Amino acid sequence: MVFTTESLSDAHRRKWGGSSADVKVYRAPGRVNLMGEHTDYTEGFVLPIALDLACYVTRSKNASGELRVVSENNGQERRWPTSALPVVQPMHDWSDYIVGIAKELFRAGYPVEPANLRVHSTVPIGAGLSSSAAIEVATALALLDGRSIPDIELIQLCRRAENRFVGMPCGVMDQYVCVKAGAGSMLEIDCRTLESHAAPWPEEVAILAVNSMVRHELGQGAYRTRVAECAEARDLLGVRALRDATLDQADTLHGELRRRTRHIVSENARVHDFLAAGSPAERGELFYASHASLRDDYAVSCPELDSLVEIARGIEGVYGARMTGGGFGGCTVNLVDPAAIPEFEAKVRQDYLAAYGVVPGIYRCMPSAGAARQV
């Protein structure tokens, strides 16, 4: 659902008071990654799009000396004296994303002024569609309140907040696409140089994300383990990052490190192959190859995701399917002929419900613009 600036402003004033002229609205999108999974923290290549699903943060000033925040998604409220924000410790809940951004703004020389914030997100939590980057970037823009900041500095600041305060050792992809995406385009990002270029998405192919409803908890260890395994493989091979490794070098390793390296090397190649592919069918085959690599070599899939991919594979008009995001739950992303969408939605819901007793969420993904002030 896309909210109007008027409805967001009205909801803010019902909570915090003031006039419509006092309220500013900021939006930052979620994302779905088309290709390049778990390659961003190995300085590799990724190919995401931003979504029309987004986090909205409304802001108004207050004279209380506090940063006051309400989350409309869970009905909770937090307040902190702005003077105390640099020393606040994590609470291990949604508010850590707010405080983490505030602390990084202080460190970067952008004082946080007293303000009222209202947070509302349409990005599903725990679905692998980057609800965390959306709230980080929208919050940063709201706290900056119009102060200029270079895009790359904003991206890196938001990533540091998640790494340092939230404790998630993520790469740079999510924050990057959240800031710099363009409507109607996929964005190839070089996670070493932080250079990117946009490529138009063909209108004759629809992108649908399917939520397994298995909530991934990446901070509980598995994601961190993969990051550590990649670092160990890098050190054994003597390369700067696994982006620089080859398949021949991967074969000199053993066991899990061999498989992890093989995935990173092959997945980086698939990003370039996907961009160069001449047909939806070619891109779809790369999707299936990516999922097999994530399932077998990187071991970040789960039975529910595997089932969704196999259901999609059997539907006429589906070009390809794969898990997307960090894994261990969350979503698959599917390339579908627009004419096949009704059958796809019905078949996926029917078969997944029969297998797991749960109705999956299905989202039509429209490549959308990056974060910005709305009013």
N, C-alpha and C positions, 0 to 999 in steps of 0.2 A: 504494500500500500504506500502511495506517495502522499504525504501530508502537505496541505497548503501552509504557507507562511502565516496566514491569518489564524488558522486553527492551532498551530503551534504556539503562536504568540498569545492567543486567548487562554490556552491551557497553562502557560507560564504565569500569566497575570492572575489566574484563579488561585494559583499556589502562592505566589510571592507578592502580588499587588502591583501597583504602578500603572502607567499608561502604555499603550501600544508603541509609542515613540521611544519608550525606555528599553524595549526588548529587541535583541538581535538574535538571529537564527543562523546556526552553522550546521552544515551537512557533510558527512564523510561516508563513502560507500564501503560495503563489504566487497569481497572479491571471490572469483572462482578461478582456479589455476587450470589452464588448458594443457600445459605440458611443462615439465621441469620440476618434479616433485622431490623435495629434500635436497635440492642442488644449490639453494641459495646460501646456506651456511658452509658450503664447500667452494664458494667463489665461482659458482657456475652460472648457467643460463636458465631463465624462467620465462614463461609466456602466459601471464594472467590477463583477465579483464576485470574491470570494476563493475559492480552490480547496481541495479536500481534499488535493491535493498540497502538500507543505510541507517546510520546513527545520526540523530538530530540532537544538538545541544543548544538550548536557548539560554541567553544570558541577560541579566540586568545588574546594575550596580546596587550596593547596599552600604549603609553607614554603620554596620555592626562590627567592622573589623574582622569579619569571618568570611571564609569560603563556605557557602551553604549549597548542598547538592541534594537533589531528590532524583531517584531512579523510578520512572513511571513503570518500568517493566516488572519490578519486584516490590514497589511500594515502600522502599526504604529511603531513609534520609540520613545524611551525615553532615556534621559541621566541624570546622577546625578554625582556630584563630590563624589568620594568614601568617603572623609572625612565627607560629609554631610549625608551619608546613615543612621547613627544611629538616626538622628532627622527628617528624611523625614516622612511626614504624608500621610495617605491613599488617593488615588485618586479615589477609588471605580471603578477601571477597571482592566484589565488583569495585569497591571504592579504591582498591590499590591502583587501578588504572588511572583514576583521577589524581591521586596523590603522587603517583610516580611521575606523571607529566608535570605537575606543579614543582616537584623537586628538581627535575631536569631543567625546567625554565629558570628557576633560581640559579642553578649552577651555570647556565649559559648567559646570565646577565639580564634576564627578563623578569623583573619582580612581578609577583602575583598580587593583584589588588583584590580587596573585598568584593565579592560578587555572589549573586544567586544563579545557580545553574539548574536546569531541568533536562534530564537525559531520557530520550526515548529512542529505542532501536528496533528496526524491523528485520535486522539480521539475526537469524536463528542462533542461539547460544550453543556452542559445542558441536556445531555442524560442519566445521572445517571451512566456513565461508568468511573467516576473519572478522568476527564481531569485535575482537580485541583491538585490532588496528583501527577499526572504524571509530570506536569510542576514544582511543588515544588521540587520533588526529582531530576529530571534532572537538574534543576537550582542549587540545592545544590551541586551536584557532579561537575558541571562545575565551580562553584565558589570555591569549595575546591581544584580543580585542582590537584588531586592526593594525597592531604594530607589525612592521614589515619583517619578514624572515625568509631567507633563501630556501627554495624547495628542498635542496639536499640537506641543509641544516635541520629543517623541520623533520624530514624523514629519519635522519640519524638520531635526533633527539627523542623521537617517539620509540624508536627501536631500543635505545638505551634505557628508557623507562621500563620497557617490558623485560629486558635482560637484567637490569640491576634491581629494580624494586619488586616487580611481579615475580621474577625468578625464572623466566622462561627463556632458554637460550636460542631464541628464534633468529633466523636470518633477516634480511632486509626487504624481502619481496613484498610482504603484506603492506607495510607502511608506504613503500615506494609506489605501488600501483594505486593505493588509496589517495595519494597526493597527486600523481602525475598522469593518471589515466585520461583517455579521451573518448568521447561518445562514439560508438560505432566501431571501435578499434580494439585489437589486442595489442599488448605492450611487451615487446621483447626487452628484457633487462639483463644486462651484464652485471652480475653481482660483485665482480671485482672492481671494475672501473666506474660503476654506477652510471654508465651511459645506457641509453635506451632508444628504441625507435618503435613507432607505432605502425601497425599494418592493418588495413581495413578488414573487418569481418564480413564474409559473404552473406548477404541477406537470405540466400536460398538454403542455408543450413541453420536450424534452430539449436540453441544450447539449453539443455534442461538439467538442472541439478535435482537429485533425488536423495532425500534425507533418510538414512537408515533408522533414525530415531535412537541410535546407539550413541550416547554422548561421549565424545572422546575426552579424556583427562590427560592431556599431554604433559602436564607438570608433574605427574606421578611417577615418572622415571623412564618410560620407554623412549620418549623423544630424546631425553638427555643422554640415554645410553647410545642411541644412534649417532648423536653428535660426537660423543667420546670415541666410538668405534672409528668414525671417519678420521678423527685426529690421530688415532693410533696407526691406522693404515697409511695416512699421509707421512707420518714420521718414519715408518718402516720403509716406505718407498723413496724417501728423501726428496719429496716434491713440496712446493709451496702450499698447494691445496690439491684435493682429489680432482679438481677441474683439470689439472695438468697431467693426470695419470692416463695410461693407455690400457686397452684390454689385455695386451701382452704382459704389462706390469701387474695387472690385477691377478693374472694367473700364477704369478710368483708367490702370492700370498696363500693362506690356507684358511679353510673353514669359513666362519662368519665374516672375517675381514675381506676375504676374496669375494664373497657374494655382495657385501656392501659396496665395495669398490666397483665391481662389475655393474651394479645398478647405476651408480653416479656417472660413470663413463658413458654407458649406453643411453641414459636419460638425457644427458647434455646433447648427445648426437641427435636424439629424437626431437629436441626443440628446433634445431636447424632443419631437420627433415620435414617437420610439420609445416614450417614456414614455406619450404620449397615444394611441398606436395601439390600436385596438379588437380586433385579431385577430392570430394568428400570421402569417397571410399578409401583412398590412400591415407587420409588423415585418420579415418576410423580404425584402420589396421594399426596405426601407430598408437592409438588409444589402447587397443587390446594388448599390444606389446608392452606398453608402459604399465598397465595393471598387472600383467604377469610378472614383470620385474619387481614391482612393489610388493607383490604377494610372496614371491619365491625367493628373490635375492635380498630384498630389504626388510621383509617380514613385518610390514606395517598395516597389512589388511586385516580383515576379520571375516568370519563366515557370512555375516549379513551383507557386507560390501561385495564379497564374491558372488553371493546369490543375486544381488541386484544387477551385477554385470552380466551374469548368465541369462537372467530374465530378459534384459535388454537385447542381448545377442540374438535371441530367438524371435524378435519382433521385426516384421518387414518395415523397411523405411528407417531403421536405426543403422547409422554408419559405424558407430563405435561407442564404447563405454569404458570408464576407468574410475577408480577411486580418486578423489582429489583432496588436497589438504594434508594435514599431518598423519592422518590415518587412525587406526584403532577404533573406528567408528566414523560418524560424520556422513559425508555425502559421496555419491558418485556424480560424475559429469558425463553427459550423453550428447552425442551429435545426432540430430534427428531431422529427417525430411519434415518440413512444416505440415504437410498433408497427413503425416502419420502421428501427429501429436495426440489426437483423441484416443486412438488405439493404444499408443504407448502409455498414456496416463492410466487408462482402464486396466490394461494387462499388468502393469507394474503394481498397481494397488491390489488387484485381485490375487496375484501370485505371491506377493510378499506377505499379505495378510494371511493367506493360507499356510505359508511356511513359518511365520513368526508371530502371528496373532497381533500384528501391529500394522496400522495404516501409515505408509511412508509419506513424508511431505514432498511435494513436487513443485519446483520453482522454475518458471521460464526466465532465463538469464539474458537480459538485454545489456550489451556492452555500453557502459555509462561513463559519464564524466567524473573526474576526481573531485576532491574536497573543495568546498568554497563557502563563503558567507552567502546566505540566501536573501537576507534583507538586513 
